[in-house]
């Protein structure tokens, strides 16, 4: 097998991305500290044609060299917006009929491998702070909480890894 060069890969340009049909997912980053994590989530959002990213609270915004380092240009393709309050974003999307989902470890959480995704719905996925997770007030108003099953000694995955796992899982279930 021969590795492909970037120019051999069938990828959209920024205009093509902006005009492409999007995956019905909004990503919300709730007080993310690491600029590298933010950039990585942008890159994943680009890979799976995500509608929009909300950068909430202390979450940094482009342009920033540390976001750019991991986003590799995805801040130009993916639509994003900064909001002070994650809670207000979730209230807004609840009123629009989106299914809002906190990615968190909580009582009665649905394990990702058991989650059924409805192709007729639109989704908001909320990812929380690297230490404190998704704010409890946000968890309280989300329609669901989804947890990624883990079997080792660590209590959680890195937020950018969690976003990659969730977005891929939703994308493949929506496109099955």
Backbone as CSV, one residue per row, in Angstrom:
resi,resn,N_x,N_y,N_z,CA_x,CA_y,CA_z,C_x,C_y,C_z
1,UNK,0.827,-1.185,0.000,0.000,0.000,0.000,0.867,1.242,0.000
2,UNK,0.407,2.241,-0.742,1.103,3.517,-0.800,0.295,4.556,-0.049
3,UNK,0.966,5.287,0.836,0.283,6.378,1.535,-0.132,7.439,0.522
4,UNK,-1.305,8.021,0.745,-1.790,9.079,-0.136,-1.233,10.430,0.293
5,UNK,-1.015,11.284,-0.679,-0.610,12.661,-0.409,-1.865,13.478,-0.155
6,UNK,-1.719,14.565,0.567,-2.878,15.415,0.879,-3.661,15.804,-0.366
7,UNK,-2.965,16.146,-1.432,-3.661,16.566,-2.653,-4.419,15.427,-3.344
8,UNK,-4.185,14.191,-2.935,-4.916,13.044,-3.477,-6.189,12.734,-2.689
9,UNK,-6.353,13.363,-1.540,-7.511,13.103,-0.689,-8.701,13.937,-1.170
10,UNK,-9.868,13.319,-1.256,-11.057,14.063,-1.714,-11.620,14.944,-0.591
11,UNK,-11.099,16.158,-0.462,-11.529,17.063,0.604,-12.133,18.325,0.008
12,UNK,-13.036,18.921,0.771,-13.657,20.182,0.379,-12.699,21.337,0.644
13,UNK,-12.869,22.428,-0.110,-12.197,23.658,0.294,-13.138,24.375,1.259
14,UNK,-12.716,25.516,1.805,-13.518,26.208,2.816,-14.891,26.586,2.269
15,UNK,-14.954,27.101,1.040,-16.253,27.452,0.452,-17.131,26.217,0.273
16,UNK,-16.533,25.121,-0.163,-17.279,23.874,-0.308,-17.823,23.395,1.021
17,UNK,-17.018,23.528,2.072,-17.460,23.147,3.410,-18.648,23.995,3.837
18,UNK,-18.523,25.294,3.660,-19.591,26.205,4.103,-20.907,25.932,3.370
19,UNK,-20.826,25.470,2.125,-22.027,25.195,1.332,-22.526,23.754,1.447
20,UNK,-21.762,22.894,2.078,-22.136,21.472,2.187,-23.262,21.281,3.201
21,UNK,-24.040,20.224,2.976,-25.066,19.843,3.950,-24.358,19.408,5.229
22,UNK,-24.796,19.961,6.342,-24.134,19.704,7.618,-24.774,18.543,8.379
23,UNK,-23.964,17.926,9.211,-24.446,16.932,10.157,-25.240,17.685,11.221
24,UNK,-26.440,17.224,11.576,-27.298,18.001,12.491,-26.844,17.949,13.958
25,UNK,-25.635,18.458,14.175,-25.043,18.472,15.508,-24.447,19.854,15.775
26,UNK,-24.776,20.382,16.939,-24.150,21.588,17.481,-23.250,21.119,18.613
27,UNK,-22.025,21.618,18.667,-21.099,21.293,19.752,-20.985,22.508,20.658
28,UNK,-21.100,22.275,21.950,-20.954,23.344,22.942,-19.782,22.991,23.847
29,UNK,-18.827,23.914,23.945,-17.686,23.744,24.838,-17.907,24.631,26.056
30,UNK,-18.098,23.992,27.198,-18.443,24.654,28.454,-17.189,24.894,29.302
31,UNK,-16.638,26.100,29.209,-15.490,26.501,30.037,-14.265,25.610,29.863
32,UNK,-13.851,25.423,28.621,-12.667,24.606,28.320,-11.415,25.466,28.506
33,UNK,-10.444,24.957,29.252,-9.221,25.710,29.549,-8.165,25.595,28.462
34,UNK,-7.995,24.411,27.917,-6.874,24.140,27.016,-7.161,24.598,25.596
35,UNK,-6.301,25.477,25.100,-6.440,25.952,23.729,-6.188,24.821,22.731
36,UNK,-5.313,23.888,23.087,-5.079,22.740,22.206,-6.326,21.866,22.103
37,UNK,-7.042,21.685,23.212,-8.300,20.936,23.162,-9.315,21.640,22.267
38,UNK,-9.407,22.950,22.386,-10.351,23.718,21.565,-10.025,23.528,20.092
39,UNK,-8.762,23.673,19.733,-8.358,23.493,18.340,-8.638,22.091,17.830
40,UNK,-8.413,21.103,18.668,-8.670,19.717,18.288,-10.152,19.471,18.035
41,UNK,-11.020,20.075,18.850,-12.468,19.929,18.638,-12.870,20.598,17.319
42,UNK,-12.280,21.731,16.996,-12.554,22.363,15.696,-12.190,21.418,14.550
43,UNK,-11.056,20.774,14.661,-10.606,19.872,13.595,-11.549,18.682,13.436
44,UNK,-12.013,18.124,14.552,-12.983,17.027,14.506,-14.305,17.512,13.925
45,UNK,-14.743,18.708,14.321,-15.995,19.275,13.797,-15.909,19.461,12.289
46,UNK,-14.763,19.865,11.800,-14.562,19.997,10.357,-14.652,18.629,9.676
47,UNK,-14.014,17.638,10.256,-13.969,16.300,9.654,-15.361,15.709,9.448
48,UNK,-16.309,16.050,10.336,-17.636,15.446,10.283,-18.749,16.455,9.967
49,UNK,-18.369,17.595,9.356,-19.336,18.592,8.860,-20.334,19.045,9.928
50,UNK,-19.841,19.353,11.113,-20.689,19.801,12.215,-21.236,21.196,11.911
51,UNK,-22.507,21.437,12.292,-23.171,22.716,12.022,-22.464,23.910,12.630
52,UNK,-22.140,23.813,13.931,-21.624,24.982,14.628,-20.999,24.568,15.947
53,UNK,-20.044,25.387,16.415,-19.460,25.226,17.734,-19.749,26.494,18.529
54,UNK,-20.203,26.314,19.775,-20.324,27.422,20.721,-19.184,27.322,21.712
55,UNK,-18.444,28.404,21.858,-17.352,28.506,22.807,-17.880,29.333,23.975
56,UNK,-18.107,28.699,25.119,-18.819,29.353,26.220,-17.929,29.613,27.425
57,UNK,-18.280,30.685,28.140,-17.582,31.022,29.368,-16.140,31.384,29.115
58,UNK,-15.212,30.706,29.821,-13.780,31.002,29.706,-13.141,30.381,28.471
59,UNK,-13.887,29.615,27.696,-13.334,28.972,26.506,-12.781,30.047,25.568
60,UNK,-11.514,29.923,25.212,-10.858,30.902,24.340,-11.415,30.818,22.920
61,UNK,-11.211,31.885,22.172,-11.716,31.967,20.801,-10.572,32.200,19.815
62,UNK,-10.772,31.784,18.575,-9.811,32.119,17.527,-9.825,33.635,17.296
63,UNK,-8.805,34.222,16.745,-7.545,33.556,16.391,-6.612,33.495,17.596
64,UNK,-5.959,32.383,17.742,-4.941,32.205,18.778,-3.989,31.130,18.273
65,UNK,-2.693,31.355,18.448,-1.707,30.423,17.884,-1.862,28.997,18.410
66,UNK,-2.251,28.831,19.683,-2.382,27.482,20.233,-3.648,26.780,19.749
67,UNK,-4.685,27.525,19.447,-5.870,26.929,18.818,-5.521,26.568,17.381
68,UNK,-4.880,27.483,16.675,-4.503,27.281,15.272,-3.606,26.061,15.103
69,UNK,-2.716,25.832,16.084,-1.753,24.725,15.998,-2.456,23.371,15.858
70,UNK,-3.555,23.168,16.576,-4.249,21.880,16.498,-5.450,21.913,15.554
71,UNK,-6.017,23.083,15.306,-7.179,23.181,14.411,-6.780,23.038,12.946
72,UNK,-5.552,23.410,12.622,-5.038,23.327,11.244,-5.997,23.926,10.208
73,UNK,-6.536,25.102,10.499,-7.403,25.793,9.548,-8.890,25.577,9.742
74,UNK,-9.272,24.678,10.635,-10.698,24.374,10.826,-11.467,25.546,11.436
75,UNK,-10.775,26.498,12.045,-11.473,27.675,12.574,-11.993,28.558,11.439
76,UNK,-11.486,28.336,10.230,-11.958,29.080,9.054,-13.162,28.409,8.411
77,UNK,-13.277,27.107,8.558,-14.372,26.381,7.903,-15.587,26.213,8.813
78,UNK,-15.370,25.870,10.066,-16.471,25.583,10.987,-17.030,26.890,11.556
79,UNK,-18.341,27.037,11.495,-19.004,28.200,12.077,-18.906,28.119,13.593
80,UNK,-18.569,29.240,14.220,-18.457,29.256,15.677,-18.940,30.594,16.215
81,UNK,-19.249,30.562,17.512,-19.705,31.763,18.190,-19.311,31.663,19.662
82,UNK,-18.922,32.792,20.253,-18.645,32.806,21.687,-19.878,33.310,22.424
83,UNK,-20.213,32.648,23.520,-21.304,33.082,24.409,-20.798,33.014,25.843
84,UNK,-21.213,33.958,26.654,-20.836,33.957,28.073,-21.438,32.770,28.807
85,UNK,-22.689,32.436,28.477,-23.426,31.465,29.274,-23.793,30.202,28.490
86,UNK,-23.237,29.088,28.918,-23.627,27.792,28.349,-25.108,27.536,28.617
87,UNK,-25.557,27.902,29.800,-26.949,27.689,30.197,-27.910,28.356,29.211
88,UNK,-27.611,29.569,28.792,-28.473,30.288,27.847,-28.483,29.608,26.472
89,UNK,-27.337,29.101,26.042,-27.278,28.383,24.756,-28.169,27.147,24.818
90,UNK,-28.099,26.396,25.903,-28.899,25.174,26.029,-30.386,25.509,26.099
91,UNK,-30.744,26.527,26.840,-32.153,26.958,26.889,-32.653,27.312,25.490
92,UNK,-31.837,28.031,24.745,-32.205,28.434,23.379,-32.456,27.211,22.491
93,UNK,-31.553,26.239,22.548,-31.712,25.062,21.685,-32.794,24.112,22.185
94,UNK,-33.032,24.076,23.481,-34.191,23.320,23.983,-35.470,23.887,23.377
95,UNK,-35.576,25.218,23.322,-36.790,25.860,22.786,-36.921,25.660,21.280
96,UNK,-35.814,25.362,20.599,-35.840,25.116,19.148,-36.114,23.648,18.818
97,UNK,-36.259,22.812,19.842,-36.569,21.399,19.614,-35.373,20.488,19.424
98,UNK,-34.178,20.985,19.630,-32.995,20.131,19.551,-32.961,19.221,20.780
99,UNK,-32.356,18.055,20.644,-32.136,17.200,21.807,-30.782,17.579,22.391
100,UNK,-30.797,18.103,23.609,-29.574,18.564,24.255,-29.013,17.454,25.134
101,UNK,-27.713,17.201,24.969,-27.078,16.074,25.643,-25.775,16.531,26.302
102,UNK,-25.706,16.376,27.616,-24.464,16.626,28.344,-23.626,15.357,28.301
103,UNK,-22.360,15.504,27.983,-21.447,14.374,27.995,-20.789,14.393,29.370
104,UNK,-21.234,13.470,30.216,-20.856,13.550,31.623,-21.080,12.201,32.300
105,UNK,-20.450,12.021,33.437,-20.688,10.861,34.288,-21.718,11.294,35.323
106,UNK,-22.883,10.681,35.265,-23.977,11.102,36.150,-24.904,9.926,36.423
107,UNK,-25.694,10.069,37.467,-26.711,9.062,37.756,-27.634,8.933,36.547
108,UNK,-28.003,7.721,36.226,-28.926,7.413,35.144,-28.447,7.886,33.765
109,UNK,-27.136,8.068,33.623,-26.595,8.418,32.308,-26.793,7.238,31.366
110,UNK,-26.975,7.540,30.100,-27.057,6.514,29.062,-25.643,6.244,28.568
111,UNK,-25.244,4.984,28.547,-23.929,4.638,28.020,-23.945,4.824,26.502
112,UNK,-22.889,5.395,25.972,-22.828,5.713,24.550,-23.134,4.503,23.673
113,UNK,-22.627,3.351,24.038,-22.858,2.162,23.222,-24.319,1.701,23.252
114,UNK,-25.123,2.218,24.178,-26.547,1.873,24.261,-27.447,2.983,23.703
115,UNK,-26.862,4.091,23.308,-27.622,5.249,22.843,-28.200,5.024,21.448
116,UNK,-29.471,5.275,21.319,-30.139,5.247,20.012,-30.204,6.683,19.500
117,UNK,-29.855,6.877,18.258,-29.877,8.202,17.640,-30.987,8.232,16.597
118,UNK,-31.830,9.243,16.676,-32.964,9.415,15.770,-32.542,10.328,14.628
119,UNK,-32.552,9.817,13.403,-32.105,10.600,12.248,-33.025,11.780,11.939
120,UNK,-34.203,11.825,12.549,-35.119,12.952,12.338,-34.846,14.105,13.308
121,UNK,-33.962,13.896,14.279,-33.689,14.924,15.284,-32.393,15.666,14.992
122,UNK,-32.274,16.843,15.636,-31.026,17.596,15.660,-30.514,17.567,17.092
123,UNK,-29.205,17.582,17.243,-28.591,17.362,18.549,-27.637,18.486,18.951
124,UNK,-27.560,18.703,20.256,-26.554,19.575,20.857,-25.759,18.716,21.825
125,UNK,-24.446,18.659,21.627,-23.556,17.888,22.496,-22.734,18.861,23.325
126,UNK,-22.824,18.738,24.645,-22.145,19.653,25.560,-20.965,18.949,26.214
127,UNK,-19.782,19.513,26.022,-18.553,18.984,26.607,-18.047,19.969,27.656
128,UNK,-17.651,19.443,28.821,-17.316,20.311,29.944,-15.842,20.502,30.213
129,UNK,-15.605,21.341,31.179,-14.287,21.708,31.660,-13.459,20.467,31.988
130,UNK,-12.158,20.565,31.733,-11.245,19.441,31.918,-11.214,18.915,33.354
131,UNK,-11.495,19.749,34.337,-11.456,19.321,35.732,-12.864,19.143,36.310
132,UNK,-13.729,20.115,36.090,-15.053,20.122,36.718,-16.154,19.515,35.864
133,UNK,-15.894,19.257,34.590,-16.914,18.693,33.708,-17.962,19.720,33.314
134,UNK,-19.119,19.225,32.893,-20.235,20.089,32.502,-20.872,20.630,33.780
135,UNK,-21.118,21.922,33.821,-21.740,22.556,34.989,-23.059,21.859,35.336
136,UNK,-23.304,21.623,36.620,-24.509,20.910,37.062,-25.789,21.596,36.592
137,UNK,-25.827,22.918,36.578,-27.026,23.635,36.118,-27.308,23.330,34.653
138,UNK,-26.266,23.110,33.855,-26.428,22.735,32.442,-26.913,21.298,32.347
139,UNK,-26.300,20.409,33.122,-26.737,19.003,33.154,-28.231,18.936,33.477
140,UNK,-28.669,19.756,34.439,-30.065,19.744,34.893,-31.066,20.065,33.789
141,UNK,-30.682,20.887,32.813,-31.658,21.261,31.771,-31.453,20.529,30.451
142,UNK,-30.445,19.661,30.384,-30.262,18.852,29.177,-31.276,17.714,29.173
143,UNK,-31.689,17.317,27.972,-32.648,16.227,27.831,-32.057,14.896,28.273
144,UNK,-30.750,14.724,28.056,-30.076,13.459,28.379,-28.666,13.732,28.858
145,UNK,-28.132,12.721,29.509,-26.709,12.686,29.818,-26.180,11.395,29.207
146,UNK,-25.073,11.511,28.485,-24.443,10.348,27.864,-23.036,10.208,28.429
147,UNK,-22.687,8.971,28.721,-21.374,8.659,29.267,-20.651,7.694,28.336
148,UNK,-19.361,7.920,28.170,-18.528,6.996,27.397,-18.061,5.900,28.356
149,UNK,-18.400,4.633,28.090,-17.955,3.561,28.985,-16.419,3.505,29.023
150,UNK,-15.875,3.295,30.203,-14.431,3.174,30.382,-14.145,1.998,31.307
151,UNK,-13.008,1.353,31.103,-12.748,0.108,31.819,-11.397,0.068,32.521
152,UNK,-10.624,1.135,32.425,-9.304,1.178,33.054,-9.343,1.867,34.407
153,UNK,-8.225,2.469,34.787,-8.095,3.093,36.107,-8.427,4.580,36.108
154,UNK,-8.404,5.236,34.970,-8.641,6.678,34.907,-10.135,6.976,34.974
155,UNK,-10.468,8.156,35.486,-11.863,8.542,35.682,-12.498,9.177,34.450
156,UNK,-11.665,9.665,33.525,-12.243,10.350,32.368,-11.270,10.347,31.204
157,UNK,-11.792,10.740,30.052,-10.976,10.940,28.853,-10.734,12.430,28.667
158,UNK,-9.698,12.757,27.938,-9.455,14.148,27.561,-10.655,14.666,26.770
159,UNK,-11.000,15.927,26.931,-12.199,16.478,26.284,-12.121,16.363,24.757
160,UNK,-10.943,16.552,24.184,-10.858,16.445,22.725,-11.041,14.996,22.266
161,UNK,-10.588,14.055,23.065,-10.801,12.634,22.757,-12.294,12.307,22.894
162,UNK,-12.916,12.785,23.977,-14.357,12.562,24.172,-15.159,13.123,23.002
163,UNK,-14.804,14.322,22.561,-15.510,14.928,21.426,-15.345,14.067,20.178
164,UNK,-14.145,13.584,19.940,-13.916,12.724,18.776,-14.747,11.451,18.825
165,UNK,-14.781,10.820,19.983,-15.550,9.583,20.152,-17.036,9.847,19.932
166,UNK,-17.573,10.878,20.576,-19.012,11.177,20.481,-19.417,11.587,19.076
167,UNK,-18.648,12.492,18.487,-19.002,12.992,17.154,-18.944,11.862,16.132
168,UNK,-17.911,11.029,16.204,-17.838,9.885,15.290,-19.025,8.953,15.494
169,UNK,-19.351,8.645,16.750,-20.456,7.735,17.044,-21.773,8.297,16.491
170,UNK,-22.042,9.569,16.747,-23.266,10.188,16.226,-23.259,10.210,14.708
171,UNK,-22.126,10.576,14.108,-22.051,10.656,12.646,-22.364,9.312,12.014
172,UNK,-21.767,8.260,12.538,-22.003,6.946,11.913,-23.415,6.450,12.167
173,UNK,-24.017,6.768,13.315,-25.402,6.369,13.567,-26.378,7.187,12.703
174,UNK,-26.075,8.453,12.494,-26.938,9.293,11.654,-26.832,8.935,10.177
175,UNK,-25.702,8.353,9.785,-25.465,8.043,8.368,-25.504,6.555,8.076
176,UNK,-26.014,5.760,9.005,-26.063,4.297,8.802,-27.082,3.925,7.730
